């Protein structure tokens, strides 16, 4: 039989009360005509009661300590739960952001042999700042970056505290083995909480300002399409005569449409449960196209066609093209002030640290030179 600590404390208290009662009752219960026997019996009972009382008092204090430890543990658990709730609090606009920046990017070898694709430069800024800009311009201030373990330190060096003074909260999740885009919603379930979520691929750059669409999103799913010359490389969407999406296929072998689905997806909170219910494809991954179909079949999928440039910087040629288009269209000049100011502050601090290190190095060299010059 297993008793809780509180039940044990009650039982010990009752037993201790019984021992005290016995101490008072013993003189009456042990009355005997023979004075010697009476004294012997009372001494025996008194000793037993005394040691029993000491034992019970010791147990009483021991169990009390256990109860206090349990209460402290419960308080800690409650505090941790409260802290987690504060850590991943509900977004003010009801929307959080996720940027996928994992993967090996083998098509860009050897450029990505030593760093992440999303940390490569696109004209005058690292690639990762472009999807960050898309989310921040839409008012999103809580963003989860999913990165590979090999490059996680580089992301922290660049982004770990860059927005600390600007109200943007960045969180990092390490993904050891990519398992498909919908996995981001499963990884990020605790982060997303009860909010809606915008997922953007870390190598996607958009000329169009999509901020109002993201900030005004309420329910269902909203994705974006762009006419491309090589639709077989992408998931594509087929529109009906009224311009409404009627079919989505991942990398079709036969031509059905030349409108590729871009790497920006907006979903309501149902996406987490839907992602968990997906079946892996022949590639052994969860497919984002299956999520789109899920919403399409429910009549909750909206597709907008982009007018401006959409850059998927996944090859050497597209990376070069991305830099050229960004420069020609001044895309990097139209960043949200938060990003521009944060980068400027980061650059100032980096230059100051570099100068401090150089000054210390030069001072050490001068001291060594003086020491060597002494006779």
C-alpha positions as CSV (number, residue, x, y, z in Angstrom):
1,X,0.0,0.0,0.0
2,X,1.5,3.4,-1.0
3,X,0.5,6.5,0.9
4,X,1.1,10.1,-0.2
5,X,3.3,12.2,2.0
6,X,0.3,14.1,3.3
7,X,-1.4,10.9,4.3
8,X,1.7,9.7,6.0
9,X,1.9,12.9,8.0
10,X,-1.7,12.5,9.1
11,X,-1.1,8.9,10.2
12,X,2.1,9.9,12.1
13,X,0.2,12.7,13.9
14,X,-2.6,10.2,14.9
15,X,0.0,7.7,16.1
16,X,1.9,10.3,18.0
17,X,-1.3,11.5,19.7
18,X,-2.0,7.8,20.6
19,X,1.5,7.5,22.2
20,X,1.0,10.7,24.3
21,X,-2.4,9.3,25.4
22,X,-0.8,6.0,26.4
23,X,1.9,7.9,28.4
24,X,-0.9,9.4,30.6
25,X,-2.9,6.2,30.7
26,X,0.0,3.9,31.6
27,X,0.0,4.6,35.4
28,X,-3.6,3.6,35.5
29,X,-3.4,0.6,33.2
30,X,-0.3,-0.9,34.8
31,X,-1.6,-0.8,38.5
32,X,-0.4,-4.0,40.3
33,X,-0.5,-5.2,44.0
34,X,3.2,-6.0,43.8
35,X,5.1,-2.7,43.9
36,X,8.2,-4.2,42.2
37,X,6.3,-5.7,39.3
38,X,4.3,-2.5,38.9
39,X,7.5,-0.4,38.8
40,X,9.0,-2.9,36.2
41,X,6.0,-2.8,34.0
42,X,5.7,1.0,34.1
43,X,9.4,1.3,33.3
44,X,9.0,-1.1,30.3
45,X,6.0,0.7,29.0
46,X,7.5,4.1,29.6
47,X,10.7,3.2,27.7
48,X,8.7,1.8,24.8
49,X,6.5,4.9,24.7
50,X,9.5,7.2,24.9
51,X,11.3,5.6,22.0
52,X,8.1,5.4,20.0
53,X,7.5,9.1,20.6
54,X,11.1,9.9,19.5
55,X,10.7,7.8,16.4
56,X,7.3,9.3,15.5
57,X,8.6,12.9,16.0
58,X,11.6,12.1,13.8
59,X,9.2,10.8,11.1
60,X,6.9,13.8,11.5
61,X,9.8,16.2,10.8
62,X,11.1,14.0,8.0
63,X,7.8,13.8,6.2
64,X,7.3,17.6,6.8
65,X,10.6,18.2,4.9
66,X,9.5,16.0,2.1
67,X,6.2,17.9,1.8
68,X,8.1,21.2,1.7
69,X,10.4,19.8,-1.0
70,X,7.4,18.7,-3.1
71,X,5.8,22.1,-2.7
72,X,9.1,23.8,-3.8
73,X,9.3,21.4,-6.8
74,X,5.7,22.1,-7.7
75,X,6.4,25.9,-7.4
76,X,9.4,25.5,-9.7
77,X,7.3,23.5,-12.2
78,X,4.6,26.2,-12.1
79,X,7.3,28.9,-12.5
80,X,8.9,27.1,-15.4
81,X,5.4,26.7,-17.0
82,X,4.8,30.4,-16.4
83,X,8.2,31.3,-17.8
84,X,7.6,29.2,-20.9
85,X,4.3,31.0,-21.4
86,X,6.1,34.4,-21.1
87,X,9.0,33.1,-23.3
88,X,6.7,32.1,-26.1
89,X,3.9,34.5,-25.4
90,X,1.0,35.1,-27.8
91,X,1.9,37.5,-30.6
92,X,0.4,41.0,-30.5
93,X,-0.8,40.6,-34.1
94,X,-1.7,36.9,-33.8
95,X,1.0,35.8,-36.2
96,X,4.5,34.3,-35.7
97,X,7.2,33.7,-38.3
98,X,9.4,30.7,-39.2
99,X,12.4,30.8,-41.5
100,X,13.8,27.6,-42.8
101,X,17.6,27.9,-43.1
102,X,18.8,24.3,-42.8
103,X,19.9,21.8,-45.5
104,X,23.2,21.3,-47.1
105,X,22.8,23.3,-50.3
106,X,24.9,20.8,-52.3
107,X,24.1,22.7,-55.6
108,X,26.1,25.6,-54.3
109,X,29.3,23.6,-53.4
110,X,32.0,24.6,-52.7
111,X,30.5,27.9,-51.5
112,X,28.4,26.1,-48.9
113,X,31.2,23.7,-47.7
114,X,32.1,26.2,-45.0
115,X,29.0,28.2,-44.3
116,X,25.2,28.1,-44.7
117,X,23.7,29.1,-48.0
118,X,21.5,31.7,-46.3
119,X,24.6,33.4,-44.9
120,X,26.1,34.0,-48.3
121,X,25.9,37.6,-49.6
122,X,23.2,38.7,-52.0
123,X,24.6,42.1,-53.2
124,X,25.3,44.0,-50.0
125,X,23.5,41.9,-47.3
126,X,23.6,38.3,-46.2
127,X,20.7,36.3,-47.8
128,X,19.0,35.7,-44.4
129,X,18.2,39.3,-44.1
130,X,15.8,39.2,-47.0
131,X,13.3,36.8,-45.5
132,X,13.7,38.5,-42.2
133,X,12.7,41.8,-43.9
134,X,9.6,40.2,-45.4
135,X,8.4,39.1,-41.9
136,X,9.4,42.2,-40.0
137,X,7.8,44.5,-42.5
138,X,4.6,42.6,-41.9
139,X,4.7,43.4,-38.2
140,X,5.9,40.0,-37.1
141,X,8.2,40.3,-34.1
142,X,8.6,36.7,-33.0
143,X,10.6,34.6,-35.5
144,X,12.0,31.1,-35.2
145,X,15.0,30.2,-37.4
146,X,15.5,26.5,-38.1
147,X,19.1,25.9,-38.9
148,X,21.5,23.0,-39.4
149,X,23.9,21.9,-36.6
150,X,27.0,22.6,-38.6
151,X,26.2,26.3,-39.0
152,X,24.2,27.1,-35.9
153,X,27.2,28.9,-34.3
154,X,27.5,31.2,-37.3
155,X,23.8,32.2,-37.1
156,X,24.2,33.0,-33.4
157,X,27.3,35.1,-34.1
158,X,25.4,37.2,-36.7
159,X,21.8,37.2,-35.3
160,X,22.1,36.2,-31.7
161,X,21.6,39.7,-30.3
162,X,21.4,41.9,-33.4
163,X,17.7,42.8,-32.7
164,X,17.9,43.0,-28.9
165,X,17.2,46.8,-28.9
166,X,14.5,46.7,-31.6
167,X,11.7,44.6,-30.2
168,X,12.3,41.6,-32.5
169,X,12.7,38.2,-30.8
170,X,14.7,35.6,-32.6
171,X,14.7,32.0,-31.6
172,X,16.7,29.1,-33.0
173,X,16.0,25.4,-33.5
174,X,18.6,23.0,-34.7
175,X,17.4,20.5,-37.3
176,X,19.8,17.6,-37.7
177,X,18.1,15.8,-40.6
178,X,15.6,17.7,-42.8
179,X,12.3,15.9,-43.1
180,X,10.3,18.2,-45.3
181,X,8.9,21.7,-45.0
182,X,5.8,20.8,-42.8
183,X,8.2,19.5,-40.2
184,X,8.9,23.1,-39.3
185,X,5.4,23.4,-37.9
186,X,5.9,20.2,-35.8
187,X,9.3,21.5,-34.5
188,X,7.8,24.9,-33.9
189,X,4.5,23.8,-32.2
190,X,5.5,25.2,-28.8
191,X,6.8,28.4,-30.4
192,X,3.7,29.0,-32.5
193,X,1.3,28.2,-29.7
194,X,-2.2,29.4,-30.6
195,X,-1.1,31.9,-33.2
196,X,-1.2,31.8,-36.9
197,X,2.2,31.4,-38.7
198,X,4.0,32.6,-41.8
199,X,6.7,30.2,-43.1
200,X,9.4,31.5,-45.5
201,X,12.3,29.7,-47.0
202,X,15.6,31.3,-46.2
203,X,16.8,31.5,-49.8
204,X,13.6,33.3,-51.2
205,X,13.7,37.0,-52.0
206,X,10.6,38.9,-53.0
207,X,10.4,42.2,-54.7
208,X,6.6,42.6,-54.0
209,X,5.6,44.1,-50.6
210,X,3.5,41.3,-49.1
211,X,3.3,42.9,-45.6
212,X,-0.4,43.9,-45.8
213,X,-1.4,40.4,-46.9
214,X,0.5,38.8,-44.0
215,X,-0.7,41.2,-41.3
216,X,-4.3,41.1,-42.6
217,X,-4.4,37.3,-42.6
218,X,-7.2,35.7,-40.6
219,X,-7.8,32.0,-41.4
220,X,-7.2,29.2,-43.9
221,X,-4.0,29.3,-46.0
222,X,-2.5,31.9,-48.3
223,X,0.3,31.2,-50.8
224,X,1.9,33.0,-53.7
225,X,2.6,31.9,-57.3
226,X,5.0,33.2,-60.0
227,X,5.1,32.4,-63.7
228,X,8.4,30.6,-64.4
229,X,10.1,29.1,-67.5
230,X,11.0,25.8,-65.7
231,X,7.9,24.8,-63.6
232,X,9.1,21.1,-63.4
233,X,11.6,22.3,-60.7
234,X,8.8,23.5,-58.4
235,X,5.4,22.7,-56.9
236,X,3.0,24.3,-59.4
237,X,-0.6,25.5,-59.1
238,X,-3.2,25.2,-61.9
239,X,-5.9,27.9,-62.0
240,X,-9.4,27.5,-63.4
241,X,-11.1,29.9,-65.9
242,X,-12.0,32.2,-63.0
243,X,-8.5,32.4,-61.8
244,X,-9.1,30.2,-58.8
245,X,-6.6,27.5,-57.7
246,X,-8.0,24.1,-58.6
247,X,-4.9,21.8,-58.5
248,X,-1.5,21.8,-57.0
249,X,1.2,19.3,-58.0
250,X,4.8,18.9,-56.7
251,X,7.4,18.9,-59.5
252,X,5.0,17.5,-62.2
253,X,6.5,15.3,-64.9
254,X,3.8,16.4,-67.4
255,X,3.1,20.1,-67.9
256,X,-0.1,21.3,-66.1
257,X,0.9,25.0,-65.4
258,X,3.8,27.4,-65.4
259,X,2.9,29.0,-62.2
260,X,5.3,27.9,-59.5
261,X,4.4,28.1,-55.8
262,X,7.0,30.3,-54.1
263,X,8.6,29.8,-50.7
264,X,6.3,31.9,-48.6
265,X,3.3,30.2,-46.9
266,X,0.8,31.7,-44.5
267,X,-1.3,29.3,-42.4
268,X,-3.8,29.4,-39.6
269,X,-3.1,27.4,-36.4
270,X,-4.7,24.3,-37.8
271,X,-1.5,23.7,-39.8
272,X,0.2,22.1,-36.8
273,X,-2.4,19.3,-36.5
274,X,-2.6,18.9,-40.2
275,X,1.2,18.5,-40.4
276,X,1.2,15.8,-37.8
277,X,-1.4,13.9,-39.8
278,X,0.6,14.0,-43.1
279,X,2.1,10.8,-44.6
280,X,5.7,10.8,-45.8
281,X,6.1,10.8,-49.6
282,X,8.2,8.5,-51.7
283,X,11.2,10.8,-50.9
284,X,10.7,9.9,-47.2
285,X,9.7,13.5,-46.4
286,X,6.6,15.5,-45.5
287,X,5.5,17.5,-48.5
288,X,4.3,21.1,-48.3
289,X,2.1,20.4,-51.3
290,X,0.1,18.0,-49.3
291,X,-0.7,20.8,-46.8
292,X,-1.8,23.0,-49.7
293,X,-4.1,20.3,-50.9
294,X,-5.5,19.9,-47.4
295,X,-6.6,23.5,-47.4
296,X,-7.6,23.4,-51.1
297,X,-10.0,20.5,-50.5
298,X,-11.6,22.5,-47.6
299,X,-12.0,25.6,-49.8
300,X,-9.6,27.5,-47.5
301,X,-6.6,28.0,-49.8
302,X,-6.0,31.4,-51.4
303,X,-3.4,31.9,-54.1
304,X,-2.0,35.3,-55.2
305,X,0.1,35.8,-58.3
306,X,3.2,38.0,-57.8
307,X,4.0,40.9,-60.1
308,X,7.5,41.6,-59.0
309,X,10.7,39.5,-59.0
310,X,10.9,36.3,-57.1
311,X,14.4,35.0,-56.5
312,X,15.1,31.4,-55.4
313,X,18.9,31.7,-54.9
314,X,19.7,28.0,-54.9
315,X,22.2,27.7,-57.7
316,X,25.3,29.6,-58.7
317,X,23.5,31.3,-61.6
318,X,20.4,32.2,-59.5
319,X,22.7,33.5,-56.7
320,X,24.4,35.8,-59.2
321,X,21.1,36.8,-60.7
322,X,19.7,37.6,-57.3
323,X,22.5,40.0,-56.5
324,X,22.1,41.7,-59.9
325,X,18.3,42.0,-59.5
326,X,18.6,43.2,-55.9
327,X,21.0,45.9,-57.0
328,X,19.0,47.0,-60.1
329,X,15.7,47.1,-58.3
330,X,17.1,48.6,-55.0
331,X,15.4,45.8,-53.1
332,X,18.0,45.9,-50.3
333,X,17.5,49.7,-50.0
334,X,13.9,49.2,-49.2
335,X,14.4,47.3,-46.0
336,X,12.5,48.0,-42.8
337,X,14.3,50.6,-40.6
338,X,14.6,48.0,-37.9
339,X,16.9,45.9,-40.0
340,X,18.9,48.8,-41.4
341,X,19.5,50.3,-37.9
342,X,20.3,46.9,-36.4
343,X,22.9,46.1,-39.1
344,X,24.5,49.6,-38.7
345,X,24.7,49.1,-34.9
346,X,26.2,45.6,-35.5
347,X,28.8,47.0,-37.9
348,X,29.8,49.8,-35.5
349,X,30.2,47.3,-32.6
350,X,32.2,44.9,-34.8
351,X,34.5,47.7,-35.9
352,X,35.1,48.8,-32.3
353,X,35.9,45.3,-31.2
354,X,38.2,44.8,-34.1
355,X,40.0,48.0,-33.4
356,X,40.3,47.1,-29.7
357,X,41.9,43.8,-30.6
358,X,44.3,45.4,-33.1
359,X,45.3,48.1,-30.5
360,X,46.0,45.4,-27.9
361,X,48.0,43.4,-30.4
362,X,50.0,46.5,-31.5
363,X,50.7,47.4,-27.8
364,X,52.0,43.9,-27.2
365,X,54.3,44.1,-30.2
366,X,55.7,47.5,-29.0
367,X,56.3,46.1,-25.5
368,X,58.1,43.1,-26.9
369,X,60.2,45.4,-29.2
370,X,61.2,47.6,-26.2
371,X,62.2,44.6,-24.2
372,X,64.3,43.2,-27.0
373,X,66.0,46.6,-27.5
374,X,67.2,46.8,-23.9
375,X,70.9,45.8,-23.5
